[in-house]
Amino acid sequence: MRRLQSEVSLKENFNQTVKHPEKIMVWGIISVHGTGRLEIVEGIMNQHKYKDVLQRRLLPQLRDWYGDRECIFMQDGAPCHKARSVMTFLQNKNIRLLEWPGNSPDLNPIEGLWNELKREVLKTPFTTKRELIEKLIDTWHRSDRIRCLAGKFIESMPRRVQAVIKMKGGHTKY
């Protein structure tokens, strides 16, 4: 919206924006139980960092949720996920993996949750990376809406798979 030169510049008429917003990389886990452990990743995720995150975040979370019962872990085809050392680590820990077709973001239920989390976090203004991280962690762990959506996105997996099959690998509404 524009104003005339003669109009007064009122503070409430301006939106504060950040020219180059902070970005952070996050690893998280979800299940029908809701949101699990979260990891703020410093720098670029590689196979060594990823194995460390799996050791410190994934394994304890799976124990909390499932105890000794079997579950299936889903990860996409990112290079650090598919590294031989990571696959060996998961196999040695008896973590069963969901087979993952290439180029299928339609199937990944956490992608929708990341979008909802971002929308929720951005409702509150922040000016520092620290404030962003604190808001993100707080929302991930304390938002009933986000926790509920996590379970719903996981429960949608059979429908997602059927939709991809029906579209012969093409795009779906997911």
Order of alpha helices (4+ residues) and beta strands (2+ residues): beta-beta-alpha-alpha-beta-alpha-alpha-beta-alpha-alpha-alpha-alpha
